[in-house]
Amino acid sequence: MLPVRTGTLVMLLVALLFGGLAVFIAKAWLAGQQAQVSQQVAPEQVKVDTQKIVVAKTELHFGQPITPEVVSEIDWPKSAVPEGAFLNIADIGKDGPRVALTPIVPNEPILAWKISGPGARASLSALVKDGMRAVTIRVNDTSGVAGFVLPGDRVDVLYTRGQGDEPSIDVLFQNVRVLAVNQSVDEKSGNPIDGRTATLELTPVDAQKLSLAESTGSLTFTLRAAGSLDTAPANRIVEGELVSNAALSQPPAPVKDEAQADLVRRIAELESKLKQDEANRTQQVAAPATPDVPATSEEALPTTAQITIFRGLQGTSYTVPLDANQ
C-alpha cells in the first residue's frame, strides 16, 4: 500500500469542508425562501352564511313516501335557499305523511311543490296546476310517436279532418304537457310505453276543443325537443298542397262558352279601335282655318231685270221688277 501524501490529505479535507459549507448555505437559502412564502398574507376567505335544508338521500320516484330514511339535512347558502324548501326533516311529516309527486334525484332539495300535501296520496289531481284541467284522449302507435311520448314530455297536437270538399290538417295546440300515458305518471320511465291513452294538461276551453276535435277528426302528437319553447307557424295544410309544384295545386280556370268568348273578343277589339282613334286625333296637325264668307245682305240683291222682246228682227228692251207684286 502506497503512503498517502500529506498534501493530498489536506486537499481532500479542504474539499470536504467547502462541500459541507455549500450544502449548509443552500439549505439556509431554501429555508429563507420558504419562510418568505409562509409570511405572505394568505387571501382572505369570505365566510358564507349557510342554512340547513332537506335534500333527497336516494333517488325518489312518483308516489314514494317521504320518510326520514330517504332524506337528509345539508348546509346550503342562506341567500340561495330555494322557495318551498324544508329546513328540517321533522317539518315534512309533522302534519301527516307525504309522497313524491315528481322524480327527485339524490342531493336535490325537497320542495313543497314536488311532494304531496300532508296525508295526501299520489294521485293525478296533485299534478294538475291551478286553473288547468286533465283530459284524456285515445292514441295509437302512430299518433303517440311509437310510444316515445312519455309522462312529463311536451307535444304539439295536430288535428286532421277528412270531411268537406278537401281534407286538411291544422296545428290545434302547441307545447302541451303530457301528464300520463295509460296509467303511468312516472317521468323517470325512460322506456317507450305502448300507450292507448294519453292525459294532457289544458285550460278548460282547450279541453273542450280537444274533446270536440277527437269526435270530428283524428289527433296526432308531434314530440317537442326537451326544453323547447318555440312557437311554429300554425298554417292549415290541404290535400292540394301535397305536390312538388305549388302551381299544380291551383284549380283550373273555368272554360267560357263560345258566345261569351266571342263577346269578350269583340269588346276587346272595340276598345283597341277606340284607343287607336284617340291616339290618331292627338297626333293630327291642326288644319288651317277656312276664311269666313261674308253674308250677302238682302239689300244688295237686284230688284229688277232687263229683258228683250223681239218682233221679227227688231228687239225692244224692257226693265221689269223681280218681285211680281211690284
C-alpha positions in Angstrom: 0.0 0.0 0.0 1.4 3.4 -1.1 1.7 6.0 1.6 -0.7 8.9 1.4 1.0 12.2 0.9 0.2 15.0 3.3 -0.7 17.5 0.6 -3.3 15.1 -0.9 -4.8 14.6 2.5 -5.0 18.3 3.1 -6.7 18.9 -0.3 -9.3 16.2 0.4 -10.1 17.7 3.8 -10.4 21.2 2.3 -12.8 19.8 -0.5 -15.0 18.2 2.1 -15.1 21.4 4.1 -16.2 23.5 1.2 -18.7 20.9 0.1 -20.3 20.9 3.5 -20.3 24.7 3.5 -22.1 24.8 0.2 -24.7 22.4 1.4 -25.3 24.4 4.5 -25.6 27.7 2.5 -28.1 26.1 0.1 -30.2 24.8 2.9 -30.2 28.2 4.6 -31.3 29.9 1.4 -34.1 27.4 0.8 -35.3 27.8 4.4 -35.3 31.6 3.9 -37.3 31.4 0.7 -39.8 29.1 2.4 -40.1 31.5 5.3 -40.9 34.4 3.0 -43.6 32.4 1.2 -45.1 31.4 4.5 -45.1 35.0 5.7 -47.1 36.2 2.6 -50.6 37.2 3.5 -53.0 34.5 2.5 -56.1 35.6 0.6 -58.9 36.3 3.0 -61.7 33.7 2.7 -65.2 35.0 2.5 -67.4 33.5 5.1 -70.8 32.3 3.6 -73.8 32.1 5.8 -75.4 28.7 5.5 -78.8 27.2 6.4 -79.8 23.6 6.8 -82.3 22.3 4.3 -83.7 18.9 3.5 -82.5 17.1 0.4 -83.1 13.6 -1.0 -80.6 11.0 0.1 -81.6 8.5 -2.6 -83.5 8.7 -5.8 -87.2 9.1 -5.3 -90.0 8.1 -7.8 -93.6 9.2 -8.1 -95.7 8.0 -5.2 -92.7 7.1 -3.0 -93.3 8.1 0.7 -91.0 10.8 2.1 -89.6 9.2 5.2 -86.5 10.2 7.3 -84.7 7.2 5.8 -84.7 8.7 2.3 -83.9 12.3 3.1 -81.1 14.2 4.9 -80.1 17.7 6.0 -77.2 19.6 4.4 -75.8 23.1 4.6 -77.0 25.4 1.9 -76.1 29.0 1.2 -78.6 31.0 3.1 -79.0 33.6 0.4 -79.8 30.8 -2.2 -82.3 28.7 -0.3 -85.0 27.8 -2.9 -88.6 28.7 -2.3 -90.6 25.9 -0.8 -87.6 24.2 0.8 -87.9 22.4 4.2 -85.4 23.5 6.9 -85.5 20.2 8.8 -86.8 16.7 8.4 -89.4 17.0 11.1 -91.3 19.7 9.2 -92.0 17.3 6.3 -94.1 14.7 8.2 -95.3 16.7 11.3 -98.9 17.1 9.8 -99.1 13.8 8.1 -97.2 11.5 5.6 -96.3 12.9 2.2 -95.3 11.3 -1.0 -93.2 12.4 -4.0 -95.1 13.8 -7.0 -92.2 14.1 -9.3 -88.9 12.2 -9.6 -86.2 13.6 -7.3 -82.5 12.8 -7.6 -80.0 12.5 -4.7 -79.0 15.8 -3.1 -81.9 17.6 -4.8 -83.8 19.9 -2.4 -87.2 18.6 -1.3 -89.6 21.4 -2.3 -93.2 21.7 -1.4 -94.5 21.6 -5.0 -92.6 18.3 -5.6 -94.4 16.4 -2.9 -98.0 16.0 -1.9 -99.7 17.7 0.9 -100.0 16.2 4.4 -101.9 13.0 4.4 -102.4 13.1 0.6 -102.0 10.3 -1.8 -100.1 10.1 -5.1 -103.0 10.9 -7.4 -103.1 12.6 -10.8 -105.0 15.5 -9.4 -101.9 16.5 -7.4 -100.0 17.1 -10.7 -102.6 19.4 -12.3 -101.7 23.1 -11.9 -104.2 25.7 -10.7 -106.5 26.8 -13.5 -105.7 23.8 -15.7 -107.6 20.5 -16.4 -106.5 17.0 -17.2 -108.2 15.5 -20.3 -107.6 12.0 -21.8 -107.7 11.0 -25.4 -107.1 7.8 -27.3 -103.7 7.3 -29.1 -102.1 4.5 -31.0 -98.6 3.6 -32.2 -98.6 6.2 -34.9 -100.4 9.1 -33.2 -98.4 8.5 -30.0 -95.0 8.8 -31.8 -94.4 5.0 -31.5 -94.6 5.1 -27.7 -91.9 7.6 -27.2 -94.3 10.2 -25.8 -93.7 9.8 -22.0 -95.1 11.5 -18.9 -93.6 14.9 -18.5 -92.9 15.4 -22.2 -94.4 18.3 -24.2 -96.1 17.8 -27.5 -97.9 19.6 -30.3 -101.4 18.3 -31.2 -102.3 18.0 -34.9 -106.0 17.9 -36.0 -106.9 16.1 -39.3 -110.3 16.4 -40.9 -111.4 14.3 -43.8 -114.9 15.7 -44.3 -115.9 18.5 -46.6 -114.6 19.5 -50.1 -110.9 18.8 -49.3 -109.1 17.1 -46.4 -107.0 19.4 -44.2 -104.7 19.3 -41.1 -104.2 22.1 -38.5 -102.0 22.6 -35.5 -104.6 22.5 -32.8 -102.3 23.1 -29.7 -98.6 23.7 -29.1 -96.3 22.9 -26.1 -98.9 20.8 -24.3 -97.7 19.0 -21.1 -98.3 15.2 -21.0 -99.4 14.2 -17.5 -99.7 10.5 -18.0 -99.6 7.7 -20.6 -102.1 5.0 -20.0 -102.0 5.0 -16.1 -98.3 5.7 -15.8 -97.3 9.2 -14.4 -93.7 8.3 -13.6 -91.5 10.8 -15.5 -88.4 8.6 -14.8 -89.7 5.9 -17.1 -87.2 6.1 -20.0 -88.5 3.2 -22.0 -91.2 3.5 -24.7 -94.7 2.9 -23.4 -97.3 1.1 -25.6 -99.8 3.8 -25.0 -103.5 3.5 -25.7 -104.5 6.7 -23.9 -102.7 10.0 -23.1 -103.7 12.5 -20.5 -102.9 16.2 -21.3 -102.9 19.3 -19.2 -105.0 22.1 -20.9 -107.1 25.1 -20.0 -110.9 24.4 -19.6 -111.7 25.9 -23.0 -108.8 24.0 -24.7 -110.0 20.8 -23.1 -113.4 21.3 -24.7 -111.8 21.9 -28.1 -109.7 18.7 -27.8 -112.8 16.6 -27.0 -114.7 18.1 -29.9 -111.7 17.6 -32.3 -111.4 13.9 -31.2 -115.1 13.3 -32.2 -114.9 15.1 -35.5 -111.5 14.1 -36.8 -108.2 12.4 -35.8 -105.5 13.7 -33.5 -101.7 13.2 -33.8 -98.8 14.1 -31.5 -95.6 15.6 -32.6 -92.9 15.4 -29.9 -91.0 18.6 -29.0 -87.4 18.8 -28.0 -86.7 18.9 -24.3 -87.0 22.4 -23.0 -88.3 23.8 -26.4 -90.5 26.9 -26.1 -90.6 27.9 -29.7 -93.9 28.6 -31.5 -94.1 27.4 -35.1 -96.5 28.9 -37.7 -99.8 27.2 -37.4 -100.8 27.1 -41.1 -103.6 24.8 -42.4 -102.4 22.3 -44.9 -104.8 21.0 -47.5 -104.6 18.0 -49.9 -104.0 20.2 -52.9 -100.7 21.3 -51.4 -99.3 17.7 -51.3 -97.5 18.3 -54.7 -93.9 19.2 -55.7 -95.1 22.3 -57.6 -97.4 24.7 -55.8 -98.9 25.8 -59.1 -100.3 22.4 -59.6 -102.5 22.8 -56.6 -104.4 25.7 -58.2 -107.8 24.7 -59.7 -108.0 25.1 -63.5 -109.8 28.2 -64.7 -113.4 27.7 -65.9 -113.8 27.4 -69.7 -116.1 30.1 -71.2 -118.7 29.1 -73.8 -118.3 30.2 -77.4 -120.8 33.1 -77.3 -119.3 34.6 -74.2 -115.8 34.2 -75.7 -116.9 36.0 -78.9 -118.4 38.8 -76.9 -115.3 39.3 -75.0 -113.3 39.3 -78.2 -115.5 42.0 -79.8 -115.3 44.2 -76.8 -111.6 43.9 -76.8 -111.4 44.9 -80.5 -113.7 47.8 -80.0 -111.7 49.1 -77.0 -108.5 48.7 -79.1 -110.0 50.7 -82.0 -111.2 53.5 -79.8 -107.8 53.8 -78.2 -106.2 53.9 -81.7 -108.6 56.6 -82.9 -107.9 58.7 -79.8 -104.2 58.4 -80.4 -104.6 59.4 -84.1 -106.6 62.5 -83.1 -103.9 63.7 -80.7 -101.3 63.3 -83.5 -103.1 65.2 -86.2 -101.9 68.7 -87.1 -104.5 71.5 -86.8 -106.0 72.3 -90.2 -105.8 76.0 -91.5 -108.9 78.0 -90.7 -111.4 78.5 -93.6 -111.9 82.2 -94.3 -115.3 83.4 -93.4 -117.6 84.2 -96.4 -119.3 87.5 -95.8 -123.0 87.1 -95.7 -124.9 88.7 -98.5 -127.3 91.2 -97.2 -130.8 91.3 -98.5 -130.5 94.9 -99.8 -127.5 94.0 -102.1 -129.7 91.7 -104.2 -131.0 93.1 -107.6 -134.7 94.1 -107.6 -135.1 94.5 -111.4 -134.2 92.6 -114.5 -133.5 93.6 -118.1 -135.5 91.6 -120.8 -135.6 92.0 -124.6 -138.6 91.2 -126.8 -138.1 90.5 -130.5 -140.7 91.3 -133.0 -139.4 89.9 -136.2 -135.9 91.0 -136.4 -136.3 94.1 -134.2 -135.9 93.7 -130.5 -137.1 96.0 -127.7 -135.5 96.0 -124.2 -137.6 96.5 -121.1 -136.8 96.8 -117.3 -139.1 94.8 -115.2 -139.2 94.3 -111.4 -138.2 90.9 -110.0 -140.9 90.9 -107.4 -144.2 90.1 -109.1 -146.1 92.2 -106.6 -144.3 95.4 -107.6 
